[in-house]
């Protein structure tokens, strides 16, 4: 397995798992993050599942199209920048543990995006 395929596979697996967790455990996540919107995590989770499906498709059948891999890495960078904005500006009153989770996930996604892009 090429390194690019490996990092894309990790990305879609992590995105799918995260999406499922957000869909199945949104109430618990709302408690941990100290949020009250019952739709927030299900909406993010559903979008992550769509993203995971896209990454899965590219990994299996379109990996030679560097533009699609660049798009995935760009979307990962957008996730990281959005996470950074949430951490720095605190617009939603997220709990400290929630901010730590957001930061750790952002570092992981940033790493995957970087490795994907650098292995094109």
Buried (B, 14 or more C-beta within 10 A) or exposed (E): EEEBBBBBBBBBEBBBEBBBBBBEBBEEBBEEBEBEEEEBBBEBBBEBBEBBBBBBEBBEEEBEEEEBBEBBBEBBBEBBEEBBEBBEEEEEEBEEEBBEBBBEBBEBBBBBBBBBBEBE
